[in-house]
Amino acid sequence: MNPDKRELQRTFERFEAPEPAFDRLLRRRERRERRKRIEAGVVAFIVIIVVAAAALVSHFDTSKPADQTPAPALEALKPGIWVVEPLSDTIRFVWGPSWLDERYKHWGSWIGAPTLSPNGDAISFVIRRDGAPFQLWTVNSTGHDLQRVTNCSADFFCPAGAGPGAWQPWSPDGRSVAFAGGPNSKENPSDIYAVHPDGTDLRKLISMPGEEDIVGWSPDGTQLVFDHYLFGQNPEQIYVVSVNGGAPALVVDNGESPTWSPDGRWIAFSRWTRGASRTDEIWLVHPDGTDPHLVADGLWSVGWSPDGSHLAILQGQTRSVPGAAVRRYAIVDVHTGQVQTIDVDALDTAELLFRWPANG
């Protein structure tokens, strides 16, 4: 049995979880780690539309992305948080302690899931050291004023992990950061919590039998979108619920990793199928569940442009050297299907943010 499987086995022995739950969480962990090695913690990004005269050659195609322009090559070859500014084809290092692992190691020391605050002044992220529980932190966008937000014990109100399965998105007013926390019990291993950036007012927002992972806020801050899995059910589902409580409304019966567009019109989500070969796709749907349609091939969306017209997607990676890979991102015009790509040669433990300029 490999170390990751042994760790999950120990966890579920502690909770006396049934075999279907173990199988489900093992599959989810394998998927998260596959994503981790590609993106090392994407979580609710703010993206830049890359304007290029040579871009965009074909019309919207619901089966695959449009033809793509050559991608600029950037490098993030140091563990920690990086900010990409594609309009100037630049990338800058923001923050990362010297003890971070150069390569992703499950029980090592690493950082994940950086997300910009609405005004762009602060970044929320999670970090762990030597297998200790994940904790939520913030740092300003220049890499200063590091602040610890949570101070939790193992498996109690802690962020469930790092990477795309554990984004820490800010509320639109910047007053709260949401995260998936737990596990709490074998029937309910992960709920959705929120906390003020100064660590006060820790509260539970969503609790359903099963597992909630990725959460996002509606642009007006009154609703939450999240993905959910109930053991024995397949596949995952996406729900919308009021921040004040009430019954969640089912939006998508087969989807995960939802992100709400800033104009409020769309929810982007990932959908994958497994047949002769696995297919990863990005779809859009209205918040009321109407007009679901395929946007492009890709693993998951990493953020919207401020006006909701463009969606950034992580499409895949090409391994460059052990511990690093070239990640390909696509910025898709959701109205026309036109695509601009960005390549970043990055360590597995480098976390990327796509920042939209203030005057954008």
Secondary structure by P-SEA (a helix, b strand, c coil): ccaaaaaaaaaaaaacccaaaaaaaaaaaaaaaaaaaacccccbbbbbbccccccccccccccccccccbbbbbbbccccbbbbbccccbbbbccccccccccccccccccccccccccccccccccccccccccccccccccccccccccccccccccccccccccccccccccbbbbbbccccccccbbbbbbccccccccccccccccccbbbbcccccccccccccccccccccccccccccbbbbcccccccccccccccbbbbbbbbbccbbbbbbbbbccccccccccccccccccccccccbbbbbcccccccccccbbbbbbcccccccbbbbbbbccccbbbbbcccccc
